[in-house]
Amino acid sequence: MILHDEIENLFRTVPLLAAVPRGQWRVTHLGGITNRSYRLQSTGLDLVLRWPGASASRYLDRSAEPANARAVADLGLAPRVLAAEPAQGWYITAYETGARPLGSADFAQREILAEAIGLLTRLHRAAIRFPFQQGLFQAIDLYLDLAPTPRMLDLRQRLDPVRSSLARHPLPLSPCHIDPNPANFLRCADGRLQLIDWEFAAMEEPLWDLAAITMDAEKAAHEDLISAVIGAAQMPRFELYKTSLNLVAASWCEAEIVAGNDSPELVALRDQRILRLEQRLADPHHVIWLQQA
């Protein structure tokens, strides 16, 4: 596979890659909605190159991702970083042979969901600090600035009571993944669970990550798992995070679509998240969560 000139140049300038003639590298595209990831294979070497996509550069500072990934790898929560260039935002990790990404069906299994919650809790309690800080409405408003469509602006206005409620009693910030969708969890061949893709990682309330991995799960299936981590008193706040993350996802999709990203997943995900947001706003418990958060 012949790659973009900037990526091809890595085979000449990065010692890890330049030690092997270009013709002896086998390159496989691994996909991704906003990034370009490649598996690089040669004799005795099996690597993954994460190269930043163009559209996401409008709302992400890629310079922090390699350092984020390296800090988390040092905790044993992510693949080891072998080479990186923060200025360009790319990095290379070891390829986890035999690993598979999780899917939505995996998170429907209570024991796997509990394991994912445990992994995220280890991250949240780690003595590391990511350079950026995230916030629900900070993210939503950033995406709306890029794609201020009437439907998204209306939904943002309807979430104003949530913003006000959450602002009353903020929790301490912790290192968070910010995008813990099932595909970013890898089940390694030896049974370990790891997290990949750290471009959104930032300091935030742990509720963001915990709400993100339970957005589509029935409350009864995970309430005790979450409550055991954050305490029963924070459950209303957790529920408001779940509600708001639907607009985070929908507005992100809209920004990508407006920018020309033609991934077929984006429209379906946007519409799914809008529907789910409408359902949660209509839930009779929503008013109670607003009062108790």
Secondary structure in CASP SS format (residue, H / E / C, confidence):
PFRMAT SS
TARGET T0000
AUTHOR 0000-0000-0000
METHOD secondary structure of the structure
MODEL  1
M C 1.00
I C 1.00
L C 1.00
H C 1.00
D H 1.00
E H 1.00
I H 1.00
E H 1.00
N C 1.00
L H 1.00
F H 1.00
R H 1.00
T H 1.00
V C 1.00
P H 1.00
L H 1.00
L H 1.00
A H 1.00
A C 1.00
V C 1.00
P C 1.00
R H 1.00
G H 1.00
Q H 1.00
W C 1.00
R E 1.00
V E 1.00
T E 1.00
H E 1.00
L E 1.00
G E 1.00
G C 1.00
I C 1.00
T C 1.00
N E 1.00
R E 1.00
S E 1.00
Y E 1.00
R E 1.00
L E 1.00
Q E 1.00
S E 1.00
T C 1.00
G C 1.00
L E 1.00
D E 1.00
L E 1.00
V E 1.00
L E 1.00
R E 1.00
W E 1.00
P E 1.00
G C 1.00
A C 1.00
S H 1.00
A H 1.00
S H 1.00
R H 1.00
Y C 1.00
L C 1.00
D C 1.00
R H 1.00
S H 1.00
A H 1.00
E H 1.00
P H 1.00
A H 1.00
N H 1.00
A H 1.00
R H 1.00
A H 1.00
V H 1.00
A H 1.00
D C 1.00
L C 1.00
G C 1.00
L C 1.00
A C 1.00
P C 1.00
R C 1.00
V E 1.00
L E 1.00
A E 1.00
A E 1.00
E E 1.00
P C 1.00
A C 1.00
Q C 1.00
G C 1.00
W E 1.00
Y E 1.00
I E 1.00
T E 1.00
A E 1.00
Y C 1.00
E C 1.00
T C 1.00
G C 1.00
A C 1.00
R E 1.00
P E 1.00
L C 1.00
G C 1.00
S H 1.00
A H 1.00
D H 1.00
F H 1.00
A C 1.00
Q C 1.00
R H 1.00
E H 1.00
I H 1.00
L H 1.00
A H 1.00
E H 1.00
A H 1.00
I H 1.00
G H 1.00
L H 1.00
L H 1.00
T H 1.00
R H 1.00
L H 1.00
H H 1.00
R C 1.00
A C 1.00
A C 1.00
I C 1.00
R C 1.00
F C 1.00
P C 1.00
F C 1.00
Q E 1.00
Q C 1.00
G C 1.00
L H 1.00
F H 1.00
Q H 1.00
A H 1.00
I H 1.00
D H 1.00
L H 1.00
Y H 1.00
L H 1.00
D H 1.00
L H 1.00
A C 1.00
P C 1.00
T C 1.00
P H 1.00
R H 1.00
M H 1.00
L H 1.00
D H 1.00
L H 1.00
R H 1.00
Q H 1.00
R H 1.00
L C 1.00
D H 1.00
P H 1.00
V H 1.00
R H 1.00
S H 1.00
S H 1.00
L H 1.00
A H 1.00
R H 1.00
H C 1.00
P C 1.00
L C 1.00
P C 1.00
L C 1.00
S E 1.00
P E 1.00
C E 1.00
H C 1.00
I C 1.00
D C 1.00
P C 1.00
N C 1.00
P H 1.00
A H 1.00
N H 1.00
F E 1.00
L E 1.00
R E 1.00
C C 1.00
A C 1.00
D C 1.00
G C 1.00
R C 1.00
L E 1.00
Q E 1.00
L E 1.00
I C 1.00
D C 1.00
W C 1.00
E C 1.00
F C 1.00
A C 1.00
A E 1.00
M E 1.00
E E 1.00
E C 1.00
P C 1.00
L H 1.00
W H 1.00
D H 1.00
L H 1.00
A H 1.00
A H 1.00
I C 1.00
T C 1.00
M C 1.00
D C 1.00
A C 1.00
E C 1.00
K H 1.00
A H 1.00
A H 1.00
H H 1.00
E H 1.00
D H 1.00
L H 1.00
I H 1.00
S H 1.00
A H 1.00
V H 1.00
I H 1.00
G C 1.00
A H 1.00
A H 1.00
Q H 1.00
M H 1.00
P H 1.00
R H 1.00
F H 1.00
E H 1.00
L H 1.00
Y H 1.00
K H 1.00
T H 1.00
S H 1.00
L H 1.00
N H 1.00
L H 1.00
V H 1.00
A H 1.00
A H 1.00
S H 1.00
W H 1.00
C H 1.00
E H 1.00
A H 1.00
E H 1.00
I H 1.00
V H 1.00
A C 1.00
G C 1.00
N C 1.00
D C 1.00
S C 1.00
P H 1.00
E H 1.00
L H 1.00
V H 1.00
A H 1.00
L H 1.00
R H 1.00
D H 1.00
Q H 1.00
R H 1.00
I H 1.00
L H 1.00
R H 1.00
L H 1.00
E H 1.00
Q H 1.00
R H 1.00
L H 1.00
A H 1.00
D C 1.00
P C 1.00
H H 1.00
H H 1.00
V H 1.00
I H 1.00
W H 1.00
L H 1.00
Q H 1.00
Q H 1.00
A C 1.00
END
